[in-house]
Amino acid sequence: MANPETPVTQREFRCIHCSGKIFIPKELPPTTGPCPHCGGVITSPALNSDEPLPPIPGSAIPASLAPIPVAVSLVSQPVSVPPLEAPRGVITAAPIEVAPAVAKPARPAGIPETRPSVPGKERKTKAAPDPEKPTRRGLIPVMLVALLLFLAALVAVLLVAKDLAKNIEPPAGKVTSADPSVSEANYLRIGWQKEAYQVLRSYLDAKTSKDKLPYVLNANALSSKIEDFYGGGAIIDSDTPPDAFSIYELSEEDRKRGLFMMIYDQPPQFDMKEFFRPLASLEVQYGVEEADLLLSTVARVGNFAMEPLRVHAFFKRTEAGLKLDWEIFAQTKYRTFQTFIELPEIGQKATFRLFIVEDVPDKGRTIPGTRTYRLADPANTNDVARVNVKIDSDVGRALSIINWRGTRENNPITRTVTVELKWAGGDTGPQLEMSRFICWEFLGLGGQETPATASAK
């Protein structure tokens, strides 16, 4: 029943969920909408009925959750209502607009039913967040930091590797049977150098001839000769330190035969405290007068210079390792060939390893039926001597293969040779002769001794 205080333009009904009073326009047809008190879905009563329509299934709200009853006006258009004294416990709410009920259109056949969307509860599709692209200015610090970290890690790795390399001994090289040709080629190329330095250092450090023999080639045959050469005293080889020797690359053919070579070469040096020559007069300086014997002797530059020192160290590969050829070493270091040539002594003999080439005879000393050969020390090529050899002798026939004078080639041929020289006496004084041709090349280093030949007189 309508309240007598209710204006004639409105009518009231109660919510079936919370029993709250709801005022609606008098001429409002049945309309479905939410309850202003509890939010439940309700339908307004018909125009001539005071009873509410049945509720929509599933829209009931438990009584424990029902809000406090209030009176709300549902109008289709805003209407000004005079203020009324609300009963105790009833709160008047501002009117809200409710859209009129719209008939649901018929669904065509073949189209599935879709659930209507509830206002305010539309399903929102969350788009994937578009990350903000970093600018170039923001990338620079990141790249710098990454670069610094990489460099720090690289330095740390290098330091650790260096520290480990100090503490770990390198593996000793082993010759495997799988690749003997590779190991042999490596030894012929550079492998022999370390062994040669070790042998040379041990030889030079030895102070007696007996201590030097283990490092000498053909030590048993040369033991007495070495003992006589040094005289049994202490041997000091500090003037030729082993580290001052340099590697000399022989031909590949010689290395395959087990021959290797090292050289010590010290140029001439001047002793400045002795370098005070007498001054010649102006007449001598301008060529008006000839210098006397005393002036020409003491003023010679060569008198104030130390002699150059050149030493050849040949090594030969044996079953016991590399061995030093003592005869070449002593001949070149102590210049025994020069001593033999400059200090002639009739009847004296000596064997030398030399360079030999056919030469023209000395002026005014041509001997019929002979050929002249020039001999030179292999290390000190200024130490030379000429010797005449009979063409029809055994020595002359052996040397004929290097003759060039009067031949088509007409080019000097230089060879290495081992010969025995002798000082013979004559009417004109000592004469140098080649008493025996021993072999081509150096004896013991590729050369084999031939039977004794007759003297080349």
C-alpha positions as CSV (number, residue, x, y, z in Angstrom):
1,M,0.0,0.0,0.0
2,A,1.3,3.4,-0.9
3,N,2.4,5.8,1.7
4,P,0.0,8.8,2.2
5,E,3.1,11.1,2.4
6,T,4.3,10.0,-1.0
7,P,3.7,12.4,-3.8
8,V,1.1,11.4,-6.4
9,T,3.8,11.5,-9.1
10,Q,5.7,8.6,-7.6
11,R,5.1,5.2,-6.2
12,E,7.2,3.1,-4.0
13,F,8.2,-0.6,-3.6
14,R,10.7,-2.5,-1.6
15,C,13.7,-4.4,-2.8
16,I,13.3,-8.1,-2.5
17,H,16.9,-8.5,-1.4
18,C,17.3,-5.9,1.3
19,S,13.7,-4.6,1.8
20,G,14.9,-1.1,1.1
21,K,12.4,1.4,-0.1
22,I,12.7,2.5,-3.7
23,F,10.7,5.4,-5.2
24,I,10.0,5.4,-8.9
25,P,7.9,7.5,-11.3
26,K,4.2,6.6,-11.3
27,E,4.1,6.0,-15.1
28,L,7.4,4.0,-15.2
29,P,6.9,0.6,-17.0
30,P,8.6,-2.5,-15.5
31,T,12.3,-1.8,-15.6
32,T,15.2,-4.0,-14.6
33,G,18.3,-2.5,-12.9
34,P,20.5,-2.6,-9.9
35,C,19.2,-1.9,-6.4
36,P,20.6,1.5,-5.1
37,H,20.9,-0.1,-1.6
38,C,22.5,-3.5,-2.1
39,G,23.3,-3.6,-5.8
40,G,21.2,-6.6,-6.5
41,V,19.4,-6.8,-9.8
42,I,15.6,-6.1,-9.4
43,T,12.7,-5.2,-11.7
44,S,10.2,-2.5,-10.9
45,P,6.5,-3.6,-10.5
46,A,3.9,-3.2,-13.2
47,L,1.9,0.0,-13.4
48,N,-1.3,-1.3,-11.6
49,S,0.4,-3.7,-9.2
50,D,2.0,-3.2,-5.8
51,E,4.0,-6.5,-5.9
52,P,7.5,-6.6,-7.3
53,L,8.3,-8.9,-10.2
54,P,10.1,-12.2,-9.4
55,P,13.9,-11.8,-9.0
56,I,16.4,-13.0,-11.5
57,P,17.9,-16.4,-10.6
58,G,21.3,-16.2,-9.0
59,S,20.9,-12.5,-8.0
60,A,20.1,-13.0,-4.3
61,I,22.5,-11.5,-1.8
62,P,22.9,-13.0,1.7
63,A,21.1,-11.1,4.4
64,S,24.4,-10.8,6.4
65,L,25.9,-8.8,3.5
66,A,22.8,-6.6,2.9
67,P,23.5,-2.8,3.4
68,I,21.5,-0.5,5.6
69,P,18.1,0.3,4.0
70,V,17.8,3.6,2.3
71,A,15.2,5.2,0.1
72,V,16.3,6.0,-3.5
73,S,14.3,7.4,-6.3
74,L,14.7,5.7,-9.7
75,V,13.7,8.2,-12.4
76,S,14.3,8.2,-16.2
77,Q,14.8,12.0,-16.0
78,P,15.9,14.2,-13.2
79,V,12.8,15.4,-11.2
80,S,12.8,18.0,-8.5
81,V,11.2,16.6,-5.3
82,P,10.3,18.7,-2.3
83,P,12.2,17.7,0.8
84,L,10.4,15.3,3.0
85,E,11.0,14.2,6.5
86,A,12.5,10.9,6.2
87,P,11.4,8.2,8.7
88,R,13.9,7.1,11.3
89,G,16.4,4.6,9.8
90,V,15.7,5.7,6.2
91,I,18.3,7.6,4.3
92,T,17.3,9.5,1.1
93,A,19.8,9.1,-1.7
94,A,20.2,11.2,-4.7
95,P,18.2,10.1,-7.7
96,I,20.0,8.1,-10.4
97,E,19.1,7.6,-14.0
98,V,18.2,4.1,-15.1
99,A,17.9,3.2,-18.7
100,P,14.5,1.7,-19.7
101,A,14.4,-2.0,-20.3
102,V,15.0,-2.9,-23.9
103,A,13.6,-6.1,-25.4
104,K,16.2,-8.6,-26.3
105,P,16.3,-9.1,-30.1
106,A,15.8,-12.5,-31.5
107,R,19.0,-14.4,-32.2
108,P,19.2,-15.7,-35.8
109,A,19.7,-19.4,-36.3
110,G,23.2,-20.6,-36.6
111,I,24.7,-17.8,-34.5
112,P,25.9,-18.8,-31.0
113,E,24.7,-16.9,-28.1
114,T,27.0,-14.4,-26.6
115,R,27.0,-13.3,-23.0
116,P,26.0,-9.6,-22.7
117,S,28.6,-7.4,-21.2
118,V,27.9,-5.8,-17.9
119,P,28.4,-2.0,-17.8
120,G,31.6,-1.1,-15.9
121,K,32.8,-4.6,-16.1
122,E,33.9,-4.8,-19.7
123,R,36.7,-7.2,-20.3
124,K,39.9,-5.3,-20.8
125,T,42.6,-6.7,-23.1
126,K,46.0,-6.0,-21.6
127,A,48.4,-5.0,-24.4
128,A,52.0,-6.1,-24.1
129,P,54.0,-3.4,-22.6
130,D,56.1,-1.6,-25.2
131,P,59.5,-1.2,-23.5
132,E,61.0,2.1,-24.0
133,K,63.9,1.9,-26.4
134,P,67.2,3.1,-24.8
135,T,68.7,6.1,-26.4
136,R,72.2,6.3,-27.7
137,R,73.2,8.5,-24.7
138,G,72.1,5.8,-22.3
139,L,74.0,3.0,-24.2
140,I,77.4,4.7,-23.9
141,P,77.9,4.3,-20.2
142,V,76.8,0.7,-20.4
143,M,79.2,-0.1,-23.2
144,L,82.1,1.7,-21.3
145,V,81.4,-0.3,-18.2
146,A,81.3,-3.6,-20.2
147,L,84.6,-2.7,-21.9
148,L,86.3,-2.0,-18.6
149,L,85.1,-5.3,-17.2
150,F,86.3,-7.2,-20.2
151,L,89.8,-5.5,-20.0
152,A,90.0,-6.2,-16.3
153,A,89.2,-9.9,-16.9
154,L,91.7,-10.1,-19.8
155,V,94.5,-8.6,-17.6
156,A,93.7,-11.0,-14.8
157,V,93.8,-14.0,-17.2
158,L,97.2,-12.9,-18.6
159,L,98.7,-12.4,-15.1
160,V,97.5,-15.8,-14.0
161,A,98.9,-17.5,-17.2
162,K,102.2,-15.7,-16.7
163,D,102.4,-16.8,-13.1
164,L,101.6,-20.4,-14.0
165,A,104.2,-20.3,-16.8
166,K,106.9,-19.5,-14.2
167,N,106.0,-22.4,-12.0
168,I,105.5,-25.0,-14.6
169,E,108.6,-26.4,-16.4
170,P,108.2,-26.8,-20.1
171,P,108.0,-30.4,-21.2
172,A,111.3,-31.9,-22.4
173,G,111.4,-32.5,-26.1
174,K,111.1,-36.1,-27.0
175,V,111.9,-37.7,-30.3
176,T,109.1,-40.0,-31.2
177,S,109.5,-42.9,-33.6
178,A,106.4,-41.8,-35.4
179,D,108.1,-38.8,-37.1
180,P,111.9,-39.3,-37.2
181,S,112.2,-37.3,-40.4
182,V,110.6,-34.2,-38.8
183,S,112.8,-34.5,-35.7
184,E,115.9,-34.9,-37.9
185,A,115.0,-31.9,-40.0
186,N,114.5,-29.8,-36.9
187,Y,117.8,-30.8,-35.5
188,L,119.7,-30.0,-38.7
189,R,118.0,-26.6,-38.8
190,I,118.3,-25.3,-35.3
191,G,118.5,-28.2,-32.9
192,W,122.3,-28.6,-33.1
193,Q,123.0,-25.0,-32.0
194,K,122.2,-25.6,-28.3
195,E,124.3,-28.7,-28.2
196,A,127.2,-26.9,-30.0
197,Y,127.2,-24.1,-27.5
198,Q,127.2,-26.5,-24.6
199,V,130.2,-28.4,-26.1
200,L,132.1,-25.2,-26.8
201,R,131.5,-23.8,-23.4
202,S,132.6,-27.0,-21.7
203,Y,135.8,-27.1,-23.9
204,L,136.7,-23.5,-23.2
205,D,136.1,-23.8,-19.4
206,A,138.5,-26.8,-19.2
207,K,141.9,-25.6,-17.9
208,T,144.0,-28.6,-18.9
209,S,144.5,-30.6,-22.1
210,K,143.3,-33.7,-20.3
211,D,140.0,-32.0,-19.4
212,K,139.5,-30.8,-23.0
213,L,139.9,-34.2,-24.6
214,P,136.2,-35.4,-24.0
215,Y,135.0,-32.6,-26.2
216,V,137.5,-33.1,-29.0
217,L,137.0,-35.0,-32.3
218,N,139.4,-38.0,-32.6
219,A,140.7,-37.3,-29.1
220,N,142.6,-40.6,-28.8
221,A,144.8,-39.9,-31.8
222,L,145.3,-36.3,-30.9
223,S,145.9,-36.6,-27.2
224,S,149.8,-36.5,-27.4
225,K,149.7,-33.7,-30.0
226,I,147.4,-31.6,-27.8
227,E,149.6,-32.2,-24.8
228,D,152.7,-31.1,-26.7
229,F,150.9,-28.0,-28.1
230,Y,149.9,-26.6,-24.7
231,G,153.0,-27.8,-22.9
232,G,151.2,-29.2,-19.9
233,G,150.4,-25.8,-18.4
234,A,147.1,-24.1,-17.5
235,I,145.1,-23.2,-20.6
236,I,143.3,-19.8,-20.5
237,D,140.7,-19.3,-23.2
238,S,139.0,-16.3,-21.7
239,D,139.9,-14.2,-24.8
240,T,137.4,-16.2,-26.8
241,P,134.2,-16.4,-24.6
242,P,131.7,-19.0,-26.0
243,D,128.8,-16.5,-26.0
244,A,130.8,-14.3,-28.5
245,F,130.7,-17.1,-31.1
246,S,128.0,-16.8,-33.8
247,I,126.2,-19.4,-35.9
248,Y,127.5,-19.9,-39.5
249,E,125.1,-21.8,-41.7
250,L,126.8,-24.4,-43.8
251,S,125.1,-25.8,-46.8
252,E,122.3,-28.3,-46.3
253,E,124.5,-31.0,-47.8
254,D,127.2,-30.4,-45.2
255,R,124.6,-30.4,-42.4
256,K,123.2,-33.7,-43.5
257,R,126.7,-35.1,-43.3
258,G,126.8,-33.9,-39.7
259,L,129.0,-30.9,-40.2
260,F,128.3,-27.6,-38.3
261,M,130.2,-24.4,-37.8
262,M,130.5,-21.4,-35.5
263,I,132.7,-18.3,-35.9
264,Y,134.4,-15.8,-33.5
265,D,135.3,-12.5,-35.2
266,Q,136.9,-9.7,-33.3
267,P,138.0,-6.7,-35.5
268,P,141.3,-4.9,-34.9
269,Q,141.4,-2.6,-31.8
270,F,143.5,0.4,-31.0
271,D,145.3,0.9,-27.7
272,M,144.9,4.7,-27.3
273,K,147.5,5.1,-24.5
274,E,150.1,3.8,-27.0
275,F,148.7,5.7,-30.0
276,F,151.3,8.5,-30.2
277,R,153.2,8.5,-33.4
278,P,156.1,10.8,-34.2
279,L,155.4,13.8,-36.5
280,A,157.1,13.8,-39.8
281,S,158.8,17.0,-41.1
282,L,157.1,19.1,-43.8
283,E,159.5,17.8,-46.4
284,V,158.5,14.3,-45.7
285,Q,154.8,15.2,-45.6
286,Y,154.9,17.0,-48.9
287,G,157.1,14.3,-50.6
288,V,160.2,16.3,-51.0
289,E,162.2,13.8,-48.9
290,E,161.8,10.2,-48.2
291,A,161.1,9.0,-44.6
292,D,164.0,7.1,-43.0
293,L,163.6,3.6,-41.8
294,L,163.1,4.6,-38.2
295,L,160.3,7.1,-38.9
296,S,158.5,4.8,-41.3
297,T,158.6,2.0,-38.8
298,V,157.4,3.8,-35.6
299,A,154.8,5.9,-37.5
300,R,153.0,2.9,-39.1
301,V,149.4,2.7,-37.9
302,G,149.6,-1.1,-37.7
303,N,152.1,-0.9,-35.0
304,F,149.5,0.6,-32.6
305,A,146.6,-1.7,-33.4
306,M,145.8,-5.0,-31.9
307,E,145.6,-7.9,-34.4
308,P,142.1,-9.0,-35.3
309,L,141.1,-12.4,-33.9
310,R,139.1,-14.8,-36.0
311,V,138.4,-18.4,-34.9
312,H,136.6,-21.2,-36.8
313,A,134.9,-23.8,-34.6
314,F,133.8,-26.9,-36.6
315,F,131.6,-29.5,-35.1
316,K,131.0,-33.1,-36.3
317,R,128.1,-35.3,-35.3
318,T,129.2,-38.6,-33.8
319,E,127.5,-41.4,-31.9
320,A,128.5,-39.6,-28.7
321,G,127.1,-36.3,-29.8
322,L,128.8,-33.2,-31.3
323,K,132.6,-33.0,-31.1
324,L,134.9,-30.0,-31.7
325,D,137.5,-30.2,-34.4
326,W,140.5,-29.1,-32.4
327,E,143.0,-28.8,-35.3
328,I,141.0,-26.2,-37.2
329,F,140.2,-24.4,-33.9
330,A,143.9,-24.2,-32.8
331,Q,145.1,-23.3,-36.3
332,T,142.7,-20.3,-36.7
333,K,142.9,-19.1,-33.1
334,Y,146.7,-19.2,-32.7
335,R,147.4,-18.6,-36.4
336,T,149.9,-21.5,-36.7
337,F,149.9,-21.2,-40.5
338,Q,151.2,-17.6,-40.2
339,T,153.9,-18.6,-37.7
340,F,155.0,-21.5,-40.0
341,I,155.3,-19.1,-43.0
342,E,157.0,-16.2,-41.3
343,L,159.5,-18.3,-39.3
344,P,161.0,-20.7,-41.8
345,E,163.1,-23.5,-40.5
346,I,164.6,-26.0,-42.9
347,G,163.2,-29.5,-42.4
348,Q,160.1,-28.4,-40.5
349,K,156.8,-30.0,-41.5
350,A,153.2,-29.3,-40.6
351,T,149.7,-30.2,-41.8
352,F,147.2,-27.4,-42.5
353,R,143.6,-27.0,-43.6
354,L,143.7,-24.2,-46.2
355,F,142.1,-22.5,-49.2
356,I,144.0,-23.2,-52.4
357,V,143.8,-21.6,-55.9
358,E,146.1,-21.5,-58.8
359,D,148.0,-18.3,-59.0
360,V,150.6,-16.5,-61.2
361,P,154.2,-17.0,-60.2
362,D,156.2,-14.3,-58.5
363,K,157.9,-11.8,-60.8
364,G,161.2,-13.1,-61.9
365,R,160.8,-16.5,-60.1
366,T,159.1,-18.5,-62.8
367,I,160.3,-22.1,-62.8
368,P,159.8,-24.1,-66.0
369,G,157.6,-27.3,-65.6
370,T,155.8,-26.0,-62.5
371,R,152.6,-24.4,-61.5
372,T,152.2,-21.9,-58.7
373,Y,149.4,-22.2,-56.1
374,R,148.3,-19.7,-53.5
375,L,147.5,-21.0,-50.0
376,A,145.4,-19.0,-47.5
377,D,144.2,-19.6,-43.9
378,P,140.4,-20.1,-43.9
379,A,139.8,-17.6,-41.1
380,N,142.6,-15.2,-41.6
381,T,142.7,-14.8,-45.4
382,N,145.6,-12.3,-45.2
383,D,147.9,-15.1,-44.1
384,V,148.9,-16.4,-47.5
385,A,151.8,-18.2,-49.1
386,R,152.8,-19.3,-52.7
387,V,154.2,-22.6,-53.5
388,N,155.5,-24.1,-56.8
389,V,154.5,-27.6,-57.6
390,K,155.9,-29.8,-60.5
391,I,153.3,-30.6,-63.0
392,D,154.4,-34.2,-63.5
393,S,154.5,-35.0,-59.7
394,D,151.7,-36.8,-57.8
395,V,150.8,-33.6,-56.0
396,G,150.7,-31.7,-59.3
397,R,148.4,-34.3,-60.9
398,A,146.1,-34.2,-57.8
399,L,145.9,-30.4,-58.0
400,S,145.4,-30.3,-61.8
401,I,141.6,-30.3,-61.4
402,I,141.7,-26.6,-60.2
403,N,144.1,-25.4,-62.9
404,W,142.7,-22.5,-64.8
405,R,145.6,-20.8,-66.5
406,G,145.7,-21.8,-70.2
407,T,142.3,-23.5,-70.1
408,R,139.0,-22.6,-71.7
409,E,137.3,-21.7,-68.5
410,N,140.0,-19.2,-67.6
411,N,138.4,-18.6,-64.2
412,P,140.1,-19.2,-60.8
413,I,138.8,-22.2,-58.9
414,T,139.1,-22.1,-55.1
415,R,138.8,-25.3,-53.1
416,T,139.4,-26.4,-49.5
417,V,142.3,-28.8,-49.1
418,T,144.4,-30.5,-46.4
419,V,148.1,-30.6,-47.3
420,E,151.4,-31.1,-45.6
421,L,153.9,-28.3,-46.1
422,K,157.7,-28.5,-45.6
423,W,160.6,-26.1,-45.6
424,A,163.4,-27.4,-47.8
425,G,166.9,-26.0,-48.1
426,G,168.4,-24.6,-51.3
427,D,171.1,-22.4,-52.7
428,T,168.8,-19.3,-52.4
429,G,167.7,-20.2,-48.9
430,P,164.6,-22.0,-47.4
431,Q,162.1,-23.0,-50.0
432,L,158.4,-23.8,-49.2
433,E,157.2,-27.1,-50.7
434,M,154.0,-29.1,-50.6
435,S,155.4,-32.4,-49.5
436,R,152.1,-34.3,-49.5
437,F,148.6,-33.9,-50.8
438,I,146.3,-35.4,-48.1
439,C,142.7,-34.8,-49.3
440,W,140.3,-32.4,-50.7
441,E,138.2,-30.7,-48.0
442,F,139.3,-30.6,-44.4
443,L,140.7,-33.9,-43.0
444,G,138.2,-35.4,-40.5
445,L,135.4,-33.1,-41.7
446,G,134.4,-34.8,-44.9
447,G,137.9,-35.4,-46.2
448,Q,139.5,-38.8,-46.2
449,E,143.3,-39.2,-46.2
450,T,144.8,-40.5,-49.5
451,P,148.0,-42.7,-49.8
452,A,151.2,-40.7,-49.3
453,T,152.3,-38.9,-52.4
454,A,155.8,-38.1,-53.5
455,S,157.4,-34.8,-52.7
456,A,156.8,-32.0,-55.3
457,K,160.4,-31.0,-55.9
